[in-house]
Amino acid sequence: MRLIMFITNIIITIFSIALIAVGAVCIYKLKELETIFDDNARYLGFGSLAIGLMLLVLGITGICGACVQGTKSCLIMHLILLGLLIIVQVVGVGLLLYYSADEDLEKEVSKTVRNAFETYGGNETSSEAITDGIDMFHEVLHCCGENSYLDWSDKNVAKTWVALNYGAYLPDSCCKTVEKDCGKKYSNIKGDTTAIEKQFYTKGCEKEVHEYLDKWSHVVTGILIAIVVLQVVCFVFGVCLTCIKKD
C-alpha cells in the first residue's frame, strides 16, 4: 500500500514539474499568445503554473507521508490538499468539455484571428505584438495567411500588409527555412505552385489554429481524467494508510 502511494506521488510530482514548465513558457510568450487567444492565454499560463505548484506540494507531502519516517499529520495535510485538488480538477474537466464544444468560442477565435491578420505588419506597439504572434503561429503550425498564402496579396484580409506595399511578398515567417528577406523570393516565383510549396508554407492558419486547439483540448482533458482517477486511488490508499499509521 505504501509503495503504491509512493510511486503514485512520484508520478504526480513529475507531472507537476511539466505543468509548471508549460505555465512558464506560456507566461514568457504571453504577449504573442494574447494576440490570438486574448485573456485565455493569461488564464492558461497562470492556471497551469498554479495547478503545477499545487501538484508539486501535493506530490512532495504524499512522498513524505508514504515514507516510513512520514508522520500522520503529513498524510492528513496531503489528503486535504488531494481532496481539494480532485474537486478543482473535476470542475476543470467539466468546463473544458463545455467550452471545447462551444460554437461561440470557435467564432470568437475566428474573429480574433481575422483581426490579427488585418493589422499584421503595423508599426504601433500593439501591432508589433500581433506581428510576433502571427509569426509564431506561422512557424509552429507551418501555415501562412488566414486561409492560404494568397491572403497576403488580398487587401480585404491583410489590410495593413497590402497598404504598406508588401503585397508582392510573403512574411519571412512563411518560409520553410526562415532567413532575412526570404519572403521576398515569392515575387520571383509567383504563379509557380510547385516552387512556392517547396519554399513556403501554403495552408491557412485559421483552420490550423482550430485543429490545434481541438487536439490539445482533448489531450489535456484525457490527461486530467487520468490524473483524477490516479488521485482518487491515491486518496483511498492514503485514507487507509492514515488509519493504520501512528503519530
C-alpha positions as a Markdown table, in Angstrom:
| # | Residue | x | y | z |
|---|---|---|---|---|
| 1 | Met | 0.0 | 0.0 | 0.0 |
| 2 | Arg | 2.8 | 2.4 | 1.0 |
| 3 | Leu | 4.8 | 1.5 | -2.2 |
| 4 | Ile | 1.8 | 2.2 | -4.5 |
| 5 | Met | 1.2 | 5.6 | -2.8 |
| 6 | Phe | 4.9 | 6.4 | -3.1 |
| 7 | Ile | 5.0 | 5.6 | -6.8 |
| 8 | Thr | 1.8 | 7.5 | -7.5 |
| 9 | Asn | 3.1 | 10.6 | -5.8 |
| 10 | Ile | 6.4 | 10.4 | -7.7 |
| 11 | Ile | 4.3 | 10.4 | -11.0 |
| 12 | Ile | 2.3 | 13.4 | -9.7 |
| 13 | Thr | 5.5 | 15.3 | -8.8 |
| 14 | Ile | 6.9 | 14.7 | -12.3 |
| 15 | Phe | 3.7 | 15.8 | -13.9 |
| 16 | Ser | 3.7 | 18.9 | -11.7 |
| 17 | Ile | 7.1 | 19.9 | -12.9 |
| 18 | Ala | 6.0 | 19.5 | -16.6 |
| 19 | Leu | 2.9 | 21.6 | -15.9 |
| 20 | Ile | 5.0 | 24.4 | -14.2 |
| 21 | Ala | 7.2 | 24.4 | -17.3 |
| 22 | Val | 4.2 | 24.7 | -19.6 |
| 23 | Gly | 2.9 | 27.6 | -17.5 |
| 24 | Ala | 6.3 | 29.3 | -17.5 |
| 25 | Val | 6.5 | 29.1 | -21.3 |
| 26 | Cys | 3.0 | 30.5 | -21.8 |
| 27 | Ile | 3.8 | 33.4 | -19.5 |
| 28 | Tyr | 7.1 | 34.0 | -21.3 |
| 29 | Lys | 5.2 | 34.0 | -24.7 |
| 30 | Leu | 2.2 | 35.8 | -23.2 |
| 31 | Lys | 2.3 | 38.9 | -25.4 |
| 32 | Glu | 2.3 | 36.8 | -28.6 |
| 33 | Leu | -0.3 | 34.3 | -27.4 |
| 34 | Glu | -2.7 | 37.1 | -26.3 |
| 35 | Thr | -2.9 | 38.4 | -29.8 |
| 36 | Ile | -4.8 | 35.2 | -30.8 |
| 37 | Phe | -6.3 | 34.0 | -27.6 |
| 38 | Asp | -6.8 | 37.3 | -25.6 |
| 39 | Asp | -7.2 | 36.7 | -21.9 |
| 40 | Asn | -7.5 | 33.0 | -22.3 |
| 41 | Ala | -3.7 | 32.9 | -22.8 |
| 42 | Arg | -3.2 | 34.5 | -19.4 |
| 43 | Tyr | -5.6 | 32.0 | -17.8 |
| 44 | Leu | -3.8 | 29.1 | -19.4 |
| 45 | Gly | -0.3 | 30.3 | -18.3 |
| 46 | Phe | -1.1 | 31.3 | -14.7 |
| 47 | Gly | -3.6 | 28.5 | -14.3 |
| 48 | Ser | -1.0 | 25.9 | -15.4 |
| 49 | Leu | 1.6 | 27.4 | -13.1 |
| 50 | Ala | -0.8 | 27.5 | -10.1 |
| 51 | Ile | -2.0 | 23.9 | -10.6 |
| 52 | Gly | 1.5 | 22.8 | -11.2 |
| 53 | Leu | 2.8 | 24.3 | -7.9 |
| 54 | Met | -0.2 | 22.8 | -6.0 |
| 55 | Leu | 0.5 | 19.4 | -7.5 |
| 56 | Leu | 4.2 | 19.8 | -6.6 |
| 57 | Val | 3.3 | 20.4 | -2.9 |
| 58 | Leu | 0.8 | 17.6 | -3.1 |
| 59 | Gly | 3.4 | 15.1 | -4.5 |
| 60 | Ile | 6.1 | 16.1 | -2.0 |
| 61 | Thr | 3.8 | 15.7 | 1.0 |
| 62 | Gly | 2.5 | 12.4 | -0.4 |
| 63 | Ile | 6.0 | 11.1 | -0.8 |
| 64 | Cys | 6.9 | 12.2 | 2.8 |
| 65 | Gly | 3.7 | 10.6 | 4.1 |
| 66 | Ala | 4.3 | 7.3 | 2.3 |
| 67 | Cys | 7.8 | 7.0 | 3.7 |
| 68 | Val | 8.4 | 5.1 | 6.9 |
| 69 | Gln | 9.6 | 8.3 | 8.5 |
| 70 | Gly | 6.5 | 10.2 | 7.4 |
| 71 | Thr | 4.1 | 11.4 | 10.1 |
| 72 | Lys | 0.3 | 11.0 | 10.3 |
| 73 | Ser | -0.1 | 14.8 | 10.2 |
| 74 | Cys | 1.8 | 15.0 | 7.0 |
| 75 | Leu | -0.5 | 12.4 | 5.5 |
| 76 | Ile | -3.6 | 14.3 | 6.7 |
| 77 | Met | -2.3 | 17.5 | 5.1 |
| 78 | His | -1.7 | 15.6 | 1.9 |
| 79 | Leu | -5.2 | 14.1 | 1.9 |
| 80 | Ile | -6.8 | 17.6 | 2.4 |
| 81 | Leu | -4.8 | 19.0 | -0.5 |
| 82 | Leu | -5.6 | 16.0 | -2.6 |
| 83 | Gly | -9.3 | 16.2 | -1.9 |
| 84 | Leu | -9.4 | 19.9 | -2.8 |
| 85 | Leu | -7.4 | 19.3 | -6.0 |
| 86 | Ile | -9.7 | 16.5 | -7.1 |
| 87 | Ile | -12.7 | 18.8 | -6.8 |
| 88 | Val | -11.0 | 21.6 | -8.7 |
| 89 | Gln | -9.9 | 19.2 | -11.5 |
| 90 | Val | -13.4 | 17.7 | -11.9 |
| 91 | Val | -14.8 | 21.2 | -12.3 |
| 92 | Gly | -11.9 | 22.0 | -14.7 |
| 93 | Val | -12.6 | 18.9 | -16.8 |
| 94 | Gly | -16.3 | 19.8 | -17.0 |
| 95 | Leu | -15.6 | 23.4 | -18.0 |
| 96 | Leu | -13.0 | 22.2 | -20.6 |
| 97 | Leu | -15.5 | 19.8 | -22.2 |
| 98 | Tyr | -18.2 | 22.5 | -22.2 |
| 99 | Tyr | -16.1 | 25.2 | -23.8 |
| 100 | Ser | -14.4 | 22.9 | -26.3 |
| 101 | Ala | -17.8 | 22.2 | -27.8 |
| 102 | Asp | -18.9 | 25.8 | -27.7 |
| 103 | Glu | -19.6 | 27.2 | -31.2 |
| 104 | Asp | -19.5 | 30.8 | -29.9 |
| 105 | Leu | -15.9 | 30.2 | -28.7 |
| 106 | Glu | -14.9 | 29.0 | -32.2 |
| 107 | Lys | -16.5 | 32.1 | -33.8 |
| 108 | Glu | -14.6 | 34.3 | -31.3 |
| 109 | Val | -11.3 | 32.6 | -32.2 |
| 110 | Ser | -12.0 | 33.0 | -35.9 |
| 111 | Lys | -12.8 | 36.7 | -35.4 |
| 112 | Thr | -9.6 | 37.3 | -33.4 |
| 113 | Val | -7.5 | 35.5 | -36.0 |
| 114 | Arg | -9.1 | 37.6 | -38.7 |
| 115 | Asn | -8.4 | 40.9 | -36.8 |
| 116 | Ala | -4.9 | 39.8 | -36.2 |
| 117 | Phe | -4.1 | 39.3 | -39.9 |
| 118 | Glu | -5.7 | 42.7 | -40.8 |
| 119 | Thr | -3.2 | 44.6 | -38.5 |
| 120 | Tyr | -0.1 | 42.4 | -39.2 |
| 121 | Gly | 2.9 | 44.5 | -40.1 |
| 122 | Gly | 1.9 | 47.7 | -38.4 |
| 123 | Asn | 4.3 | 49.9 | -36.5 |
| 124 | Glu | 2.3 | 50.5 | -33.4 |
| 125 | Thr | 3.2 | 48.6 | -30.2 |
| 126 | Ser | 0.0 | 46.6 | -30.3 |
| 127 | Ser | 0.6 | 45.7 | -33.9 |
| 128 | Glu | 4.1 | 44.6 | -33.3 |
| 129 | Ala | 2.8 | 42.2 | -30.6 |
| 130 | Ile | 0.3 | 40.9 | -33.2 |
| 131 | Thr | 3.0 | 40.5 | -35.8 |
| 132 | Asp | 5.1 | 38.5 | -33.4 |
| 133 | Gly | 2.1 | 36.3 | -32.5 |
| 134 | Ile | 1.3 | 35.6 | -36.2 |
| 135 | Asp | 4.9 | 34.9 | -36.9 |
| 136 | Met | 5.0 | 32.4 | -34.1 |
| 137 | Phe | 1.9 | 30.6 | -35.4 |
| 138 | His | 3.4 | 30.5 | -39.0 |
| 139 | Glu | 6.5 | 28.8 | -37.7 |
| 140 | Val | 4.8 | 26.5 | -35.1 |
| 141 | Leu | 1.7 | 25.4 | -37.1 |
| 142 | His | 3.5 | 25.5 | -40.5 |
| 143 | Cys | 0.8 | 27.7 | -42.1 |
| 144 | Cys | 0.8 | 31.1 | -43.9 |
| 145 | Gly | -2.1 | 33.6 | -44.1 |
| 146 | Glu | -5.6 | 33.4 | -42.7 |
| 147 | Asn | -7.0 | 31.0 | -45.3 |
| 148 | Ser | -3.9 | 30.5 | -47.5 |
| 149 | Tyr | -0.7 | 32.2 | -48.5 |
| 150 | Leu | -2.7 | 34.1 | -51.2 |
| 151 | Asp | -4.2 | 36.3 | -48.4 |
| 152 | Trp | -1.0 | 38.4 | -48.2 |
| 153 | Ser | -1.9 | 40.0 | -51.5 |
| 154 | Asp | -5.6 | 40.4 | -50.6 |
| 155 | Lys | -6.3 | 43.9 | -49.2 |
| 156 | Asn | -9.5 | 42.6 | -47.6 |
| 157 | Val | -7.6 | 40.2 | -45.4 |
| 158 | Ala | -4.1 | 41.6 | -44.9 |
| 159 | Lys | -5.1 | 45.3 | -44.9 |
| 160 | Thr | -2.0 | 46.7 | -43.3 |
| 161 | Trp | 0.4 | 44.5 | -45.1 |
| 162 | Val | -1.0 | 45.4 | -48.5 |
| 163 | Ala | -1.3 | 49.1 | -47.6 |
| 164 | Leu | 2.4 | 49.1 | -46.9 |
| 165 | Asn | 3.0 | 47.9 | -50.4 |
| 166 | Tyr | 4.2 | 44.5 | -49.2 |
| 167 | Gly | 1.5 | 42.6 | -51.2 |
| 168 | Ala | 4.0 | 41.2 | -53.7 |
| 169 | Tyr | 5.9 | 39.5 | -50.9 |
| 170 | Leu | 5.2 | 37.0 | -48.1 |
| 171 | Pro | 6.3 | 37.4 | -44.4 |
| 172 | Asp | 9.6 | 35.8 | -43.7 |
| 173 | Ser | 7.8 | 33.5 | -41.1 |
| 174 | Cys | 6.0 | 31.8 | -44.0 |
| 175 | Cys | 9.4 | 30.5 | -45.3 |
| 176 | Lys | 10.1 | 26.8 | -44.5 |
| 177 | Thr | 13.7 | 27.9 | -43.9 |
| 178 | Val | 13.4 | 31.3 | -42.2 |
| 179 | Glu | 16.1 | 33.9 | -43.0 |
| 180 | Lys | 16.1 | 37.6 | -43.5 |
| 181 | Asp | 14.0 | 38.8 | -46.6 |
| 182 | Cys | 13.3 | 35.2 | -47.6 |
| 183 | Gly | 9.7 | 36.2 | -48.1 |
| 184 | Lys | 10.7 | 38.5 | -51.0 |
| 185 | Lys | 11.6 | 35.4 | -53.1 |
| 186 | Tyr | 7.9 | 34.9 | -53.5 |
| 187 | Ser | 7.7 | 37.7 | -56.1 |
| 188 | Asn | 10.2 | 35.8 | -58.3 |
| 189 | Ile | 8.2 | 32.5 | -58.3 |
| 190 | Lys | 4.7 | 33.9 | -58.1 |
| 191 | Gly | 2.4 | 31.6 | -60.1 |
| 192 | Asp | 4.7 | 28.6 | -59.9 |
| 193 | Thr | 2.8 | 26.5 | -57.4 |
| 194 | Thr | 5.4 | 23.7 | -57.2 |
| 195 | Ala | 8.2 | 26.2 | -56.4 |
| 196 | Ile | 6.0 | 28.0 | -53.9 |
| 197 | Glu | 5.1 | 24.9 | -52.0 |
| 198 | Lys | 8.7 | 23.8 | -51.9 |
| 199 | Gln | 9.9 | 27.1 | -50.2 |
| 200 | Phe | 6.8 | 28.4 | -48.3 |
| 201 | Tyr | 4.0 | 27.1 | -46.1 |
| 202 | Thr | 0.8 | 27.5 | -48.1 |
| 203 | Lys | -2.1 | 26.3 | -45.9 |
| 204 | Gly | -4.2 | 28.8 | -43.9 |
| 205 | Cys | -3.7 | 29.4 | -40.2 |
| 206 | Glu | -7.3 | 29.7 | -39.1 |
| 207 | Lys | -8.1 | 26.0 | -39.7 |
| 208 | Glu | -4.8 | 25.0 | -38.2 |
| 209 | Val | -5.5 | 27.1 | -35.0 |
| 210 | His | -8.9 | 25.4 | -34.6 |
| 211 | Glu | -7.4 | 21.9 | -35.2 |
| 212 | Tyr | -4.5 | 22.7 | -32.8 |
| 213 | Leu | -7.0 | 23.8 | -30.0 |
| 214 | Asp | -9.2 | 20.8 | -30.6 |
| 215 | Lys | -6.3 | 18.4 | -30.5 |
| 216 | Trp | -4.8 | 19.8 | -27.3 |
| 217 | Ser | -8.1 | 20.3 | -25.5 |
| 218 | His | -8.7 | 16.5 | -26.0 |
| 219 | Val | -5.2 | 15.7 | -24.9 |
| 220 | Val | -5.4 | 17.9 | -21.8 |
| 221 | Thr | -8.9 | 16.5 | -21.0 |
| 222 | Gly | -7.6 | 12.9 | -21.2 |
| 223 | Ile | -4.6 | 13.7 | -19.0 |
| 224 | Leu | -6.7 | 15.4 | -16.4 |
| 225 | Ile | -9.2 | 12.5 | -16.3 |
| 226 | Ala | -6.3 | 10.0 | -15.9 |
| 227 | Ile | -4.7 | 12.1 | -13.2 |
| 228 | Val | -8.1 | 12.4 | -11.3 |
| 229 | Val | -8.5 | 8.6 | -11.4 |
| 230 | Leu | -5.0 | 8.2 | -10.2 |
| 231 | Gln | -5.5 | 10.7 | -7.4 |
| 232 | Val | -8.8 | 9.1 | -6.3 |
| 233 | Val | -6.9 | 5.7 | -6.0 |
| 234 | Cys | -4.2 | 7.6 | -4.1 |
| 235 | Phe | -6.7 | 9.2 | -1.8 |
| 236 | Val | -8.3 | 5.8 | -0.9 |
| 237 | Phe | -4.9 | 4.3 | -0.2 |
| 238 | Gly | -4.0 | 7.5 | 1.8 |
| 239 | Val | -7.0 | 7.2 | 4.0 |
| 240 | Cys | -6.3 | 3.5 | 4.7 |
| 241 | Leu | -2.6 | 4.3 | 5.5 |
| 242 | Thr | -3.7 | 7.2 | 7.8 |
| 243 | Cys | -6.0 | 4.9 | 9.7 |
| 244 | Ile | -3.2 | 2.4 | 10.5 |
| 245 | Lys | -0.3 | 4.9 | 10.9 |
| 246 | Lys | 0.7 | 6.2 | 14.3 |
| 247 | Asp | 1.9 | 9.7 | 15.0 |
